[in-house]
Amino acid sequence: MILPIYIYGQPVLRKQAEDIPEDFPGLKDLIKNMFETLTASDGVGLAAPQIGQAIRVVVIDLDVLAEDFPEYKDFRKAYINSHIVELDDKSKKETLEEGCLSLPGIHENVTRPTRIRVQYLDEDMKEHDEWVEGYLARVMQHEFDHLEGTMFIDRLSPLRKQLVHGKLKSLLQGRYRCSYRTKPIRK
């Protein structure tokens, strides 16, 4: 089932998400629905707060990038109770343009470390503790930020924040266009 994406201004996007128990009801269906929603909205990552649930579940699908990045062929993973436990301060930082399904029409350059250490459970509830680098590390940082109530616009310089202020105001007023189902803030 394709779920609506919560748009900037929805309170759930600013809440810190909670870890879930291994027997969380309907988890497999939730993950399936998140992947369907992600595919329908042409995204590469989706965090549960973006569909209105303040829980630590993220799905990432990088298969759409396989033509340019063969290492991501068939890459579709769910991350449960995920946390970034370390940023590699010795690795370089990279600035790339980011967008967000919860911020339609806004794209800005964001600087992030290229290597991070993450802990999470996979769909089989198997524990993982690993170093991740490259584009996957960027997507994880973006999506895991959602679990902390942070959005990529929070990582912009004060000047860039001022420059996107009008676009954010339009989102709050429900004035935007996108090709996927959304849940704007209601006044």
Backbone bond lengths (Angstrom), bond angles and torsions (degrees), N, CA, C in turn:
res aa  C-N    CA-C-N  psi(-1)  N-CA   C-N-CA  omega(-1)  CA-C   N-CA-C  phi
1 M - - - 1.440 - - 1.533 109.23 -
2 I 1.309 115.43 130.90 1.464 120.77 178.87 1.521 108.64 -82.73
3 L 1.317 115.20 124.67 1.458 122.42 -177.01 1.527 110.52 -100.34
4 P 1.338 117.87 154.03 1.461 119.24 176.09 1.535 111.18 -74.47
5 I 1.315 115.55 143.57 1.466 122.27 176.58 1.527 108.38 -86.61
6 Y 1.333 116.73 128.59 1.457 121.32 177.96 1.529 108.93 -75.30
7 I 1.315 114.78 132.01 1.467 122.24 -175.46 1.524 110.60 -97.36
8 Y 1.319 114.86 152.04 1.466 123.42 177.46 1.529 111.12 -37.21
9 G 1.319 115.33 132.40 1.456 121.18 -178.47 1.520 111.75 108.98
10 Q 1.333 117.05 -22.03 1.456 120.32 176.54 1.537 108.35 -69.56
11 P 1.334 118.82 127.00 1.465 121.36 -176.42 1.531 114.76 -55.72
12 V 1.336 118.60 -33.22 1.458 121.26 -177.86 1.535 111.68 -60.44
13 L 1.331 117.58 -26.18 1.473 120.80 -179.68 1.528 112.36 -71.57
14 R 1.329 117.30 -13.33 1.466 121.12 -179.90 1.522 113.14 -110.26
15 K 1.343 116.63 5.31 1.460 120.94 178.28 1.524 110.09 -89.80
16 Q 1.331 115.72 148.42 1.456 119.46 171.60 1.526 107.44 -79.10
17 A 1.322 116.17 126.23 1.464 121.58 -177.07 1.529 110.63 -74.33
18 E 1.321 114.91 152.52 1.466 122.45 -178.35 1.531 110.63 -99.01
19 D 1.332 116.16 145.16 1.459 120.58 168.51 1.531 107.87 -62.73
20 I 1.321 115.54 151.99 1.462 119.54 178.98 1.529 109.84 -114.91
21 P 1.349 117.32 154.96 1.473 119.84 176.88 1.530 110.43 -75.53
22 E 1.321 115.96 160.17 1.468 120.96 -179.51 1.521 112.62 -60.65
23 D 1.344 116.86 -27.09 1.465 120.40 -178.76 1.533 111.82 -99.71
24 F 1.321 116.69 29.60 1.468 121.08 -179.64 1.522 108.78 -56.05
25 P 1.343 117.31 125.36 1.468 119.41 -175.85 1.527 112.90 -65.28
26 G 1.340 115.51 132.14 1.458 121.41 175.18 1.520 115.29 73.73
27 L 1.338 117.55 19.42 1.469 120.00 -175.96 1.529 112.17 -61.05
28 K 1.331 117.25 -45.11 1.475 119.92 -178.93 1.535 110.69 -60.34
29 D 1.341 116.61 -43.07 1.466 120.37 178.46 1.525 111.25 -65.68
30 L 1.332 116.32 -40.05 1.463 120.36 178.34 1.529 110.47 -59.58
31 I 1.321 116.55 -46.50 1.468 120.71 -179.83 1.528 110.20 -63.28
32 K 1.315 116.93 -43.59 1.471 121.24 177.74 1.532 110.06 -58.78
33 N 1.322 116.82 -46.52 1.464 121.29 179.57 1.525 112.11 -64.74
34 M 1.324 115.91 -36.33 1.471 119.27 178.09 1.526 110.58 -65.89
35 F 1.327 117.36 -41.67 1.469 119.81 177.23 1.530 110.90 -63.85
36 E 1.341 117.30 -41.69 1.469 120.45 178.05 1.530 110.60 -62.13
37 T 1.321 115.92 -42.27 1.468 121.24 179.37 1.525 110.55 -64.95
38 L 1.324 116.34 -42.45 1.464 121.56 178.83 1.524 110.74 -60.98
39 T 1.319 116.84 -46.22 1.463 121.62 179.69 1.527 110.73 -62.55
40 A 1.325 116.67 -44.29 1.468 121.08 -177.79 1.527 112.41 -66.35
41 S 1.325 116.83 -23.70 1.463 120.31 -177.51 1.532 112.45 -102.47
42 D 1.341 116.64 5.50 1.472 121.89 178.16 1.528 113.10 57.64
43 G 1.321 116.70 39.17 1.458 120.85 177.24 1.514 110.84 -102.58
44 V 1.336 115.49 175.36 1.462 120.67 175.47 1.521 111.47 -113.27
45 G 1.325 117.50 -15.36 1.451 120.99 178.88 1.512 110.94 -150.16
46 L 1.329 115.42 150.97 1.459 121.34 179.77 1.523 108.44 -149.65
47 A 1.327 115.93 129.82 1.461 122.01 177.52 1.526 108.96 -105.94
48 A 1.328 116.63 147.59 1.462 121.74 -177.33 1.535 113.61 -53.36
49 P 1.347 120.93 -37.60 1.456 118.31 177.04 1.535 113.00 -58.57
50 Q 1.322 117.72 -25.86 1.463 120.86 179.36 1.527 112.67 -72.79
51 I 1.329 116.46 -10.81 1.468 119.95 173.12 1.533 109.75 -115.78
52 G 1.319 115.89 18.86 1.458 121.17 172.27 1.513 116.57 89.99
53 Q 1.333 118.39 11.55 1.459 120.83 -179.58 1.521 110.38 -118.93
54 A 1.318 116.41 120.30 1.464 121.75 -177.68 1.528 110.72 -85.69
55 I 1.330 114.93 59.07 1.463 121.89 178.13 1.528 108.81 -126.25
56 R 1.332 115.76 157.28 1.463 121.42 -174.17 1.525 111.55 -87.13
57 V 1.331 115.42 75.30 1.461 122.37 175.68 1.527 107.22 -132.67
58 V 1.336 115.75 131.18 1.467 122.82 179.83 1.517 107.58 -134.81
59 V 1.329 116.21 141.96 1.462 120.59 170.12 1.530 108.28 -120.24
60 I 1.329 114.92 141.85 1.464 121.36 179.21 1.527 107.91 -133.46
61 D 1.331 115.40 131.74 1.467 122.16 178.37 1.524 107.96 -130.40
62 L 1.324 115.67 103.67 1.467 120.39 -179.20 1.526 112.36 -102.34
63 D 1.327 117.27 6.05 1.459 121.08 179.74 1.534 111.32 -58.04
64 V 1.321 117.63 -31.49 1.475 121.20 179.95 1.527 111.88 -63.02
65 L 1.324 117.33 -16.91 1.468 121.65 179.95 1.529 112.60 -97.76
66 A 1.334 117.43 3.11 1.467 121.82 -171.84 1.524 113.77 -60.84
67 E 1.321 117.70 -27.88 1.461 119.17 179.41 1.529 110.89 -63.68
68 D 1.321 116.77 -40.43 1.466 121.37 178.84 1.522 112.45 -90.98
69 F 1.337 116.49 -27.59 1.464 122.08 -178.77 1.526 108.97 -128.46
70 P 1.332 118.16 84.97 1.470 121.56 -175.62 1.529 113.62 -55.85
71 E 1.327 117.35 -25.92 1.471 120.26 -179.65 1.532 112.59 -65.34
72 Y 1.330 116.98 -14.68 1.469 120.30 -179.59 1.531 112.89 -100.22
73 K 1.334 117.16 11.52 1.460 120.82 176.74 1.522 108.82 -59.11
74 D 1.331 116.56 127.91 1.467 124.24 179.54 1.532 113.80 61.96
75 F 1.330 117.69 22.14 1.472 120.74 179.55 1.531 109.72 -82.83
76 R 1.326 115.89 105.53 1.471 123.95 175.99 1.513 106.48 -140.77
77 K 1.330 116.08 113.78 1.459 118.99 -176.17 1.516 111.22 -139.06
78 A 1.322 114.40 147.51 1.459 121.79 171.30 1.524 107.95 -105.72
79 Y 1.311 115.74 143.48 1.467 123.15 179.46 1.524 107.15 -123.97
80 I 1.317 116.36 119.86 1.461 122.35 -176.94 1.525 108.49 -113.02
81 N 1.332 115.66 137.04 1.468 122.15 -178.99 1.531 111.12 51.54
82 S 1.305 115.60 43.01 1.464 121.18 -174.84 1.530 111.44 -82.50
83 H 1.326 113.78 144.59 1.457 122.10 179.01 1.524 109.31 -144.05
84 I 1.313 115.98 140.40 1.462 120.67 168.35 1.519 105.36 -85.33
85 V 1.329 116.84 120.43 1.465 119.78 -177.06 1.522 112.57 -103.33
86 E 1.354 116.39 -14.70 1.460 118.63 179.45 1.519 110.18 -161.77
87 L 1.324 115.07 137.42 1.462 121.55 171.44 1.513 106.33 -102.43
88 D 1.313 117.52 132.61 1.463 121.08 -179.55 1.527 108.48 -78.04
89 D 1.331 115.44 99.72 1.466 120.49 -178.57 1.523 112.76 -67.92
90 K 1.341 116.02 -19.14 1.462 119.43 -179.69 1.525 112.24 -83.70
91 S 1.328 116.42 -19.86 1.466 119.11 179.07 1.523 108.55 -77.46
92 K 1.305 114.52 160.87 1.463 118.05 179.49 1.515 109.62 -74.42
93 K 1.309 114.33 163.33 1.462 120.61 172.74 1.509 106.92 -105.96
94 E 1.315 115.42 150.76 1.455 120.33 -177.26 1.529 108.69 -132.09
95 T 1.315 115.01 140.40 1.456 120.92 178.00 1.521 108.66 -107.57
96 L 1.325 115.81 121.06 1.464 122.52 178.66 1.521 109.16 -137.68
97 E 1.319 115.14 157.03 1.457 120.35 177.21 1.522 109.98 -73.37
98 E 1.326 115.78 135.50 1.453 122.05 176.02 1.518 109.47 -125.06
99 G 1.306 114.71 151.28 1.449 123.08 171.11 1.516 106.78 -131.50
100 C 1.321 116.60 177.20 1.456 120.09 -177.44 1.519 108.83 -152.58
101 L 1.323 116.52 136.53 1.460 120.42 179.00 1.525 111.83 -60.65
102 S 1.330 117.51 -26.64 1.466 121.60 178.38 1.525 112.78 -84.60
103 L 1.319 116.59 -4.16 1.471 122.42 179.08 1.529 109.44 -130.65
104 P 1.346 117.45 62.14 1.471 118.75 -175.49 1.529 111.98 -58.95
105 G 1.335 114.14 135.53 1.460 120.12 176.92 1.519 114.85 87.03
106 I 1.328 117.70 -2.07 1.467 120.49 -179.87 1.524 108.78 -111.96
107 H 1.319 115.80 123.35 1.463 122.74 177.08 1.524 107.35 -135.31
108 E 1.317 116.79 127.91 1.462 121.41 -178.44 1.522 109.48 -143.57
109 N 1.322 115.64 157.20 1.455 121.35 175.70 1.525 109.79 -76.70
110 V 1.338 115.06 133.97 1.460 122.10 179.31 1.523 107.74 -130.55
111 T 1.330 116.26 135.09 1.461 121.95 178.63 1.525 108.68 -98.55
112 R 1.328 114.91 127.88 1.467 120.66 -179.39 1.532 109.53 -140.97
113 P 1.347 116.91 154.65 1.465 120.09 172.49 1.533 109.69 -62.49
114 T 1.317 116.89 150.64 1.459 120.84 -179.19 1.526 112.85 -90.73
115 R 1.340 117.02 -4.40 1.466 120.44 -178.15 1.527 108.95 -143.37
116 I 1.346 115.34 132.22 1.460 120.99 -179.45 1.522 110.14 -140.07
117 R 1.333 115.69 158.28 1.464 120.90 173.96 1.526 107.40 -108.45
118 V 1.325 115.74 128.75 1.462 121.09 -177.16 1.528 110.87 -125.53
119 Q 1.333 114.47 151.68 1.458 121.97 171.32 1.513 107.24 -125.15
120 Y 1.329 115.97 138.01 1.465 120.07 -178.85 1.522 109.56 -165.10
121 L 1.328 114.65 170.36 1.458 122.39 170.94 1.520 107.01 -108.43
122 D 1.337 116.87 142.19 1.466 119.44 174.76 1.525 108.56 -87.72
123 E 1.328 117.46 -174.66 1.471 121.75 -177.12 1.527 113.00 -63.46
124 D 1.325 116.88 -21.75 1.465 121.10 177.22 1.526 111.71 -92.82
125 M 1.329 115.88 9.42 1.469 124.31 -179.85 1.533 112.61 63.44
126 K 1.325 115.02 28.43 1.457 120.81 174.52 1.529 108.32 -86.96
127 E 1.334 116.20 135.05 1.464 121.10 -178.17 1.526 111.09 -77.15
128 H 1.343 114.72 142.54 1.463 121.41 175.86 1.524 108.90 -133.10
129 D 1.312 115.47 143.09 1.465 122.93 173.93 1.525 104.13 -140.61
130 E 1.343 116.82 107.54 1.458 118.90 -172.04 1.525 112.42 -148.66
131 W 1.310 113.97 156.86 1.456 121.67 171.95 1.520 107.94 -89.72
132 V 1.307 116.31 135.47 1.462 122.48 -178.80 1.519 107.18 -127.35
133 E 1.337 116.11 142.01 1.466 118.11 179.17 1.514 111.07 -138.34
134 G 1.331 114.83 173.95 1.454 121.18 176.81 1.512 112.96 75.69
135 Y 1.330 114.83 -150.67 1.457 120.55 -174.93 1.533 111.73 -64.75
136 L 1.334 117.27 -36.10 1.462 120.15 177.38 1.529 110.54 -59.70
137 A 1.332 117.52 -40.71 1.469 120.46 178.35 1.524 110.68 -61.04
138 R 1.330 117.05 -38.61 1.473 120.75 178.35 1.524 110.54 -64.79
139 V 1.333 116.56 -47.85 1.470 120.11 -178.55 1.528 109.73 -62.72
140 M 1.327 116.63 -42.63 1.468 119.55 178.41 1.527 110.64 -60.02
141 Q 1.323 116.93 -45.24 1.470 119.36 -179.66 1.525 110.64 -60.84
142 H 1.322 117.20 -42.97 1.461 121.37 179.66 1.531 109.95 -61.78
143 E 1.336 116.97 -49.91 1.463 120.62 -177.02 1.526 112.25 -71.07
144 F 1.324 117.64 -41.30 1.464 120.15 179.57 1.528 110.64 -67.41
145 D 1.343 117.83 -27.81 1.473 120.46 172.50 1.521 110.27 -57.14
146 H 1.339 117.13 -40.51 1.469 120.18 178.82 1.531 111.01 -57.09
147 L 1.315 117.08 -33.36 1.461 121.34 -179.33 1.519 111.80 -70.29
148 E 1.326 116.09 -18.68 1.465 121.66 178.09 1.522 112.25 -98.98
149 G 1.342 117.02 2.44 1.458 120.58 -178.09 1.522 112.83 80.66
150 T 1.326 116.14 20.07 1.460 122.74 -178.11 1.526 109.18 -109.93
151 M 1.319 116.38 144.01 1.466 121.67 175.74 1.523 108.17 -122.04
152 F 1.322 116.65 160.37 1.470 118.73 -174.66 1.522 112.28 -61.39
153 I 1.314 118.24 -26.49 1.472 120.18 178.76 1.526 111.47 -65.22
154 D 1.337 117.36 -21.75 1.461 121.37 177.12 1.528 111.35 -70.51
155 R 1.309 117.13 -16.82 1.463 122.10 -178.00 1.531 112.55 -96.77
156 L 1.326 116.46 5.66 1.466 120.87 179.40 1.523 110.94 -84.37
157 S 1.315 115.42 157.17 1.466 120.25 175.03 1.527 109.18 -66.62
158 P 1.328 117.87 158.32 1.469 119.67 178.31 1.535 112.62 -54.93
159 L 1.315 117.39 -36.98 1.467 120.57 179.57 1.534 110.39 -65.84
160 R 1.331 117.43 -47.44 1.464 120.43 179.70 1.535 110.86 -63.95
161 K 1.331 116.79 -37.09 1.469 119.96 177.09 1.530 109.89 -60.63
162 Q 1.320 115.61 -42.11 1.464 119.92 179.30 1.532 110.38 -63.66
163 L 1.324 116.45 -38.02 1.459 120.51 -178.33 1.538 113.12 -70.01
164 V 1.328 118.60 -26.56 1.467 120.23 178.03 1.534 112.26 -95.57
165 H 1.309 117.08 -0.30 1.467 121.46 -177.34 1.535 112.26 -53.51
166 G 1.318 117.34 -44.37 1.464 121.08 -179.54 1.519 112.20 -63.02
167 K 1.337 116.76 -39.04 1.468 120.77 178.27 1.528 110.67 -66.96
168 L 1.332 116.65 -38.61 1.461 120.08 178.54 1.524 110.43 -65.85
169 K 1.306 115.79 -40.09 1.468 120.33 178.01 1.533 110.20 -61.72
170 S 1.323 116.56 -40.79 1.471 120.40 177.38 1.527 111.19 -61.73
171 L 1.341 117.10 -40.48 1.465 120.27 177.60 1.525 110.37 -61.60
172 L 1.334 116.32 -43.61 1.464 120.68 179.49 1.523 111.74 -61.79
173 Q 1.316 116.24 -29.93 1.469 121.37 -179.75 1.526 112.51 -89.65
174 G 1.334 116.15 0.69 1.463 120.18 178.82 1.515 113.48 78.06
175 R 1.330 117.06 17.29 1.466 120.73 179.93 1.525 109.59 -100.18
176 Y 1.313 115.42 90.73 1.457 122.43 177.74 1.518 107.55 -161.52
177 R 1.315 115.62 164.50 1.464 121.58 175.84 1.519 108.53 -130.33
178 C 1.309 114.84 138.69 1.460 119.98 171.41 1.518 107.55 -157.13
179 S 1.316 116.28 165.13 1.463 121.39 -172.07 1.531 113.46 -93.83
180 Y 1.323 117.91 6.94 1.460 120.44 -178.36 1.529 110.13 -123.72
181 R 1.332 115.20 163.54 1.473 121.08 179.85 1.519 110.30 -66.49
182 T 1.326 116.08 136.70 1.457 120.14 -179.62 1.525 110.74 -133.21
183 K 1.313 114.59 164.79 1.456 122.40 173.71 1.529 106.52 -128.29
184 P 1.336 116.47 92.34 1.463 119.37 179.54 1.529 110.91 -74.70
185 I 1.297 115.78 167.14 1.463 120.75 176.91 1.529 107.62 -71.40
186 R 1.288 116.26 139.37 1.467 121.91 178.66 1.523 108.60 -104.90
187 K 1.292 115.85 135.02 1.475 119.25 179.74 1.494 110.70 -97.78
